[in-house]
Amino acid sequence: MDFGIWVEPEMVNPDSDLYRKHPDWAMNFPGRPRTEARNQLLLNLAREDVKEYVFQWLDQLVSNNDIAFLKWDYNRNWAEPGWDAVAPEDQKQIYVAYVRNLYDILDRLRAKHPKLEIESCSGGGGRVDLGILRRVEEVWTSDNTDALDRLTLQDGFTQAYTPGIMMAWVTDVPSGIDGRVVPLKFRFLVAMTGSLGVGGNLNKWTPDEMQAAAGFVAYYKRVRDTVQRGGLYRLIAPEGSEVSATEYVSQDGRQAVLFAFLHSQQFGNPFPTVFLRGLDETAMYKLHAIDPTQVTETESVSGAYLMHHGLDLNLHGDYDSTSVTIEKQP
């Protein structure tokens, strides 16, 4: 286990030594009130002195504490983006200069600490763009970690970005968003469709939950390269549906992974047949379900069978879920 820390280096609290020493470092228009949010003001990162200060304290923080991971947060929007230290005609450059200096800080940190892992957080997924993605390993997808909601959120996120950068945490229930209680297995399998993390209070987990979690983590380690770097196929979209299913196929085509979720069963209707994609029709595949009772096919079957005849899954009730690995035979 490595040491990571949550930072928000672009903000300043008015009740702080830094603000008392450098009130001019906060964005402002002279003579106008300064709007606080979350008891914070924004540092004017467009200023070279502010940029150097932020880099130096981050560098010292990482260097002096053997930090392996930074969760870089940014939790409020701009207000009063004034820059009275430069000529009026240059003040509008604050927008571009700010971002360039942000990138410069990240680039210098990366150069000096090549093993440092950085996550872009930004108020729950607010800073996800190609500029920042050149400089961070991953992105916090959303502050909403409710497993059912995440099926739709993660489906939308992966329309533009790879699952490998999509942080997906298993968090405790009831959900802080809506009070929903979802089984641990459902929560783990939803998180496995991205970059799996565990954000629950392990001190409150039962021995049975800890044992189950260990099994889920071991399963994910066998499939994570396929999930994070393989091809993604949307078999059944979650939005507006009681069911959903996604499939990932490894770059070499030797492994596929299916995830299927049942929100709630109505009138005893069976889970719809799942037609896989991206397989070699002429090849034979061996199926391994995370729960063998949930898949009807256990023998080797052809790619053509899986794609055209389909796979039937035994999912029942509320918040049922499964995952199946499909391994190409030599």
HUQUIGI-V275131 format. One record per helix or strand. SS is the DSSP state (H for helix, E for strand). FROM is the first residue (numbers start at 1). TO is the last residue. If there is no record, write none. Layout:
((SS;FROM;TO) (SS;FROM;TO))
//
This chain:
((E;4;7) (E;11;12) (H;17;21) (H;23;25) (E;26;26) (E;37;37) (E;40;43) (H;48;65) (E;69;72) (H;88;112) (E;117;120) (H;122;125) (H;130;133) (E;138;140) (H;147;157) (H;163;165) (E;166;170) (H;184;192) (E;195;198) (H;202;204) (H;207;229) (E;231;236) (E;243;249) (E;255;264) (E;274;274) (E;284;289) (H;292;294) (E;295;295) (E;301;302) (H;303;309) (E;311;311) (E;313;313) (E;318;328))
//
